[in-house]
């Protein structure tokens, strides 16, 4: 089953074609590492697959939803961790996660276990996100992905801003997601760490895919 399907996909940042004709198919259960230099289009690819960017031309679908006409459905269905944590500074940690649970139509009882899994201490539950350190914010943002239980995880530099224990936890989350049948697309400069997590590697350069390697079974 194709989780992501792109054909000649073009996406613009302003007037610049940050993706300039991408062909990509990602199947269920794959863990795909997206490699490439800064400015190559890695983040744009993840944002397109999250339904946050418009498909300017070409064809595409994510989780069976058309990227041209069903972007709101895609946004509800995927879990994206981007450079922007997508948290509301004026809401508490608990309120943020309750919001994402409701938006994803997930049982709110999943919120506290998600916070516990990410090591978000109980003393922080009622603290405004604007008062958190960068590492704490990153853990809460990851908890927001976990609570949504997405079929597709889109992780842009997920280890950034985390201490060693947090980085190890990200690795565990990716492994657990894949073991549960989810698909993971992640971009990371920590190649030594993420190579062992991935089952496939694609290289993005100049807004197109220049390399695609799948590990042998």
Helices and strands as residue ranges (DSSP letters): E 2-13, E 16-27, E 31-35, H 42-49, E 57-62, E 65-66, H 71-77, E 79-81, H 93-103, H 110-117, G 122-124, G 129-131, H 134-148, E 152-156, H 164-179, E 183-187, H 191-195, E 200-205, E 208-214
